Amino acid sequence: MAAKVVSVDIGYGDVKIFDGKNQYKMPTAIAPYSFSAFMGSINHDKNSPYNKENIYTLDGKDYLIGERALQDVYCKTTRSDNFVLKYTPLFIYKTIELIGYIPDSVALGIPLVKYIASDSESFKEKYRERVSKFIINKQIISIDNIEIYAQGHGIYIDSLMKDENKDLGDKSVLVVDIGFNTIDILWVINGTPTRKNSTTLVNKGVVAIIKDLQEYIKNNHDIDLSEQVAKDILIEKKIEIYGHKIDLTGIIQDLIEDYASWLVEEIEGRMKDTMQRVSKVIIAGGGAYYVKNFIPDKYNFIYIPEIPEFSNARGYYALSLWNNQNADGE
């Protein structure tokens, strides 16, 4: 019987999930769920309207996840190593709710800079131990196999599965993964990812556009916005103030165009020799949506996958499925 595989790509902005057929997304957001002392304990009356809230209990503490957590004043959205180790079980549990079964194998991704760090093996071992067995809402979740890949590698594998890229397996390819916070640049030579010339640009992902948008709104409307709220405005291209909707399409378009120009110049400046030798540059991640219309014509060897924010998740899934099939055949 074929193993049930699901990939969970926990990014700085969103968690992307792929089960082989369907793609799911939720904000990478966790909020503690508790009442203040004077309100007492949670009311478990079956008629209480609060019973309709989805509350998840992990390690003796209650949490909100995803969209609902994003609306909470105490929302946690930092993606430090501690955040990943502590809260990934909640995202996996939410994944199980979405797909409707406990998978045999879960494929996870971690930032490139973490994957190639000197302590990477120790971190990956802790990560596997944390997520292979946990208890949420008094339910024991046990997963037979946990696989961990580098963000960017999934994009490479996903791209190879397209007919137009099937000949790239024995050539040099540069992968640019534009996430919410970071840009991972992965150099792949003859099908093998290499540490040399691979790097991560921190705070240079979509968050760079968002910071400029936050500053504009602060200067022009005297409103301080969180990154997640500004992210929603970036997507919707408008802001609502006291019930009045203000169109920000023109401003946001200018910010995106400036960012795209900076990105191309930055990558070319850092990787000029590499870019001259690669057969293709693959740009993916959520940030690919913003830059795809501003890439200079001379870079006609750039490839952007379909629905690029899920490219890593699809690649992790393919790698994990292949590994499980090979293991079954041994």
MARDREN-388818 format. One record per residue (C-alpha): residue in one letter; x, y, z. Coordinates in nm, 3 decimals. Layout:
<nodes>
rest:px:py:pz
A:X:Y:Z
...
</nodes>
This chain:
<nodes>
rest:px:py:pz
M:0.000:0.000:0.000
A:0.138:0.338:-0.102
A:0.243:0.567:0.181
K:0.024:0.870:0.251
V:0.245:1.174:0.207
V:0.182:1.542:0.277
S:0.419:1.836:0.261
V:0.400:2.132:0.497
D:0.603:2.439:0.401
I:0.611:2.672:0.702
G:0.709:3.011:0.569
Y:0.748:3.345:0.746
G:0.412:3.462:0.617
D:0.206:3.154:0.539
V:0.200:2.778:0.579
K:0.160:2.607:0.241
I:0.033:2.248:0.227
F:0.021:1.995:-0.058
D:-0.121:1.643:-0.037
G:-0.068:1.536:-0.398
K:-0.400:1.676:-0.514
N:-0.496:1.983:-0.317
Q:-0.309:2.294:-0.206
Y:-0.396:2.469:0.120
K:-0.269:2.788:0.284
M:-0.300:2.952:0.625
P:-0.114:3.235:0.798
T:0.187:3.133:1.003
A:0.020:3.268:1.312
I:-0.033:3.137:1.666
A:-0.212:3.312:1.953
P:-0.240:3.197:2.315
Y:-0.602:3.144:2.417
S:-0.669:3.228:2.781
F:-0.897:3.440:2.994
S:-0.775:3.692:3.246
A:-0.788:3.593:3.612
F:-1.108:3.780:3.692
M:-1.296:3.599:3.412
G:-1.206:3.255:3.544
S:-1.164:2.934:3.344
I:-1.302:2.856:3.000
N:-1.676:2.786:2.996
H:-1.744:2.435:2.865
D:-2.124:2.474:2.853
K:-2.238:2.305:2.531
N:-2.470:2.600:2.461
S:-2.194:2.857:2.497
P:-2.117:3.050:2.173
Y:-1.747:3.021:2.260
N:-1.764:2.646:2.192
K:-1.766:2.727:1.821
E:-1.409:2.856:1.845
N:-1.146:2.608:1.737
I:-0.904:2.587:2.029
Y:-0.598:2.363:2.020
T:-0.431:2.241:2.340
L:-0.059:2.160:2.317
D:0.173:2.105:2.615
G:-0.103:2.210:2.853
K:-0.167:2.546:2.684
D:-0.451:2.657:2.458
Y:-0.394:2.823:2.120
L:-0.567:2.971:1.819
I:-0.417:2.894:1.478
G:-0.404:3.067:1.141
E:-0.664:3.324:1.038
R:-0.829:3.336:1.380
A:-0.493:3.384:1.554
L:-0.409:3.665:1.313
Q:-0.697:3.870:1.451
D:-0.581:3.830:1.811
V:-0.389:4.110:1.979
Y:-0.140:3.857:2.121
C:-0.071:3.689:1.788
K:0.276:3.534:1.756
T:0.422:3.554:1.406
T:0.797:3.538:1.465
R:0.969:3.244:1.295
S:1.273:3.189:1.513
D:1.410:2.837:1.561
N:1.221:2.822:1.891
F:0.897:2.920:1.718
V:0.938:2.642:1.462
L:1.026:2.377:1.721
K:0.747:2.478:1.957
Y:0.455:2.534:1.721
T:0.503:2.310:1.416
P:0.291:2.035:1.579
L:-0.003:2.279:1.575
F:0.039:2.343:1.203
I:0.067:1.971:1.134
Y:-0.247:1.905:1.340
K:-0.431:2.174:1.144
T:-0.304:2.009:0.826
I:-0.450:1.677:0.941
E:-0.786:1.848:0.992
L:-0.770:1.992:0.640
I:-0.672:1.670:0.458
G:-0.881:1.441:0.678
Y:-0.623:1.176:0.774
I:-0.295:1.123:0.957
P:-0.020:1.085:0.694
D:0.253:0.821:0.705
S:0.512:1.076:0.598
V:0.538:1.453:0.646
A:0.784:1.657:0.440
L:0.897:1.985:0.596
G:1.118:2.266:0.475
I:1.357:2.489:0.666
P:1.538:2.804:0.550
L:1.846:2.743:0.338
V:2.071:2.926:0.584
K:1.957:2.690:0.859
Y:1.985:2.381:0.642
I:2.351:2.442:0.561
A:2.453:2.578:0.904
S:2.713:2.396:1.116
D:2.447:2.289:1.366
S:2.194:2.180:1.102
E:2.204:1.808:1.182
S:2.142:1.874:1.550
F:1.851:2.106:1.469
K:1.697:1.862:1.222
E:1.716:1.582:1.479
K:1.539:1.799:1.739
Y:1.282:1.897:1.480
R:1.208:1.536:1.383
E:1.177:1.434:1.747
R:0.940:1.722:1.822
V:0.697:1.657:1.535
S:0.706:1.278:1.499
K:0.487:1.229:1.809
F:0.281:1.486:2.000
I:-0.052:1.528:2.178
I:-0.308:1.794:2.081
N:-0.660:1.808:2.224
K:-0.588:1.481:2.405
Q:-0.526:1.308:2.070
I:-0.193:1.131:2.021
I:-0.050:1.205:1.678
S:0.228:0.972:1.565
I:0.393:1.007:1.224
D:0.618:0.730:1.096
N:0.848:0.938:0.879
I:0.958:1.303:0.894
E:1.168:1.440:0.608
I:1.332:1.782:0.612
Y:1.445:1.968:0.300
A:1.600:2.304:0.223
Q:1.370:2.578:0.103
G:1.459:2.633:-0.260
H:1.538:2.267:-0.324
G:1.166:2.195:-0.341
I:1.130:2.463:-0.608
Y:1.407:2.304:-0.814
I:1.244:1.958:-0.800
D:0.900:2.100:-0.877
S:1.038:2.281:-1.183
L:1.216:1.969:-1.312
M:0.881:1.792:-1.331
K:0.771:2.020:-1.617
D:0.846:1.905:-1.973
E:1.011:2.235:-2.062
N:1.270:2.182:-1.784
K:1.331:1.808:-1.807
D:1.680:1.861:-1.953
L:1.797:2.074:-1.657
G:1.897:1.776:-1.440
D:2.255:1.779:-1.570
K:2.295:2.156:-1.599
S:2.356:2.450:-1.367
V:2.048:2.625:-1.231
L:2.003:2.919:-0.996
V:1.692:2.907:-0.773
V:1.565:3.231:-0.621
D:1.302:3.168:-0.353
I:1.137:3.497:-0.258
G:0.959:3.438:0.070
F:0.791:3.672:0.314
N:1.105:3.755:0.513
T:1.398:3.600:0.329
I:1.527:3.542:-0.021
D:1.699:3.204:-0.053
I:1.941:3.177:-0.344
L:2.033:2.817:-0.422
W:2.289:2.717:-0.683
V:2.234:2.368:-0.826
I:2.512:2.210:-1.032
N:2.432:1.898:-1.237
G:2.131:1.826:-1.021
T:2.312:1.867:-0.687
P:2.254:2.168:-0.457
T:2.581:2.330:-0.349
R:2.675:2.546:-0.052
K:2.914:2.752:-0.264
N:2.740:3.064:-0.397
S:2.419:2.969:-0.217
T:2.304:3.230:0.031
T:2.010:3.384:0.217
L:1.916:3.752:0.218
V:1.740:3.825:0.548
N:1.463:4.088:0.566
K:1.474:4.125:0.187
G:1.167:3.921:0.092
V:0.816:4.059:0.047
V:0.855:4.217:0.390
A:1.076:4.482:0.226
I:0.776:4.600:0.021
I:0.558:4.581:0.330
K:0.795:4.797:0.536
D:0.784:5.067:0.268
L:0.405:5.039:0.263
Q:0.390:5.067:0.643
E:0.604:5.380:0.628
Y:0.385:5.535:0.357
I:0.066:5.470:0.556
K:0.227:5.602:0.875
N:0.344:5.922:0.704
N:0.022:5.987:0.513
H:-0.250:5.851:0.742
D:-0.080:5.846:1.086
I:-0.155:5.476:1.138
D:0.089:5.214:1.267
L:0.019:4.875:1.111
S:0.153:4.529:1.190
E:0.332:4.342:0.914
Q:0.045:4.096:0.876
V:-0.215:4.373:0.841
A:0.005:4.557:0.592
K:0.044:4.228:0.403
D:-0.334:4.210:0.360
I:-0.337:4.570:0.234
L:-0.061:4.484:-0.013
I:-0.280:4.206:-0.151
E:-0.607:4.401:-0.150
K:-0.440:4.727:-0.265
K:-0.665:4.934:-0.042
I:-0.703:5.039:0.321
E:-1.018:5.109:0.518
I:-1.003:5.394:0.771
Y:-1.312:5.475:0.978
G:-1.524:5.291:0.722
H:-1.375:5.485:0.429
K:-1.189:5.278:0.168
I:-0.877:5.435:0.018
D:-0.736:5.295:-0.307
L:-0.359:5.237:-0.286
T:-0.315:5.064:-0.622
G:-0.084:5.329:-0.769
I:0.138:5.357:-0.460
I:0.169:4.979:-0.426
Q:0.248:4.941:-0.795
D:0.535:5.189:-0.758
L:0.668:5.008:-0.449
I:0.659:4.671:-0.626
E:0.833:4.807:-0.935
D:1.109:4.961:-0.722
Y:1.151:4.633:-0.534
A:1.169:4.426:-0.855
S:1.436:4.657:-0.998
W:1.637:4.633:-0.675
L:1.605:4.253:-0.668
V:1.733:4.198:-1.020
E:2.026:4.435:-0.963
E:2.104:4.276:-0.624
I:2.109:3.921:-0.759
E:2.310:4.019:-1.063
G:2.558:4.210:-0.846
R:2.604:3.919:-0.606
M:2.584:3.636:-0.857
K:2.701:3.793:-1.184
D:2.955:3.522:-1.267
T:2.709:3.250:-1.168
M:2.421:3.395:-1.370
Q:2.637:3.406:-1.680
R:2.700:3.031:-1.648
V:2.358:2.895:-1.553
S:2.113:2.749:-1.803
K:1.811:2.884:-1.620
V:1.714:3.102:-1.325
I:1.403:2.980:-1.143
I:1.215:3.242:-0.941
A:0.941:3.121:-0.707
G:0.789:3.174:-0.365
G:0.512:3.422:-0.289
G:0.731:3.713:-0.397
A:0.744:3.583:-0.755
Y:0.392:3.717:-0.808
Y:0.515:4.069:-0.751
V:0.830:4.069:-0.966
K:0.724:3.861:-1.266
N:0.596:4.158:-1.465
F:0.908:4.368:-1.406
I:1.186:4.131:-1.516
P:1.405:4.285:-1.792
D:1.375:4.124:-2.137
K:1.742:4.023:-2.137
Y:1.662:3.767:-1.867
N:1.460:3.546:-2.102
F:1.610:3.238:-1.933
I:1.410:3.305:-1.616
Y:1.137:3.053:-1.535
I:0.852:3.110:-1.286
P:0.649:2.801:-1.190
E:0.271:2.796:-1.192
I:0.131:2.912:-0.855
P:0.489:2.979:-0.740
E:0.416:3.012:-0.366
F:0.333:2.638:-0.356
S:0.638:2.532:-0.559
N:0.843:2.432:-0.252
A:0.554:2.231:-0.108
R:0.501:2.047:-0.437
G:0.873:1.974:-0.460
Y:0.895:1.843:-0.103
Y:0.598:1.619:-0.176
A:0.763:1.477:-0.488
L:1.091:1.414:-0.303
S:0.916:1.246:-0.011
L:0.696:1.034:-0.237
W:1.001:0.920:-0.434
N:1.191:0.834:-0.114
N:0.896:0.637:0.025
Q:0.849:0.444:-0.299
N:1.218:0.354:-0.308
A:1.207:0.245:0.056
D:0.907:0.019:-0.021
G:1.095:-0.136:-0.309
E:1.399:-0.231:-0.105
</nodes>
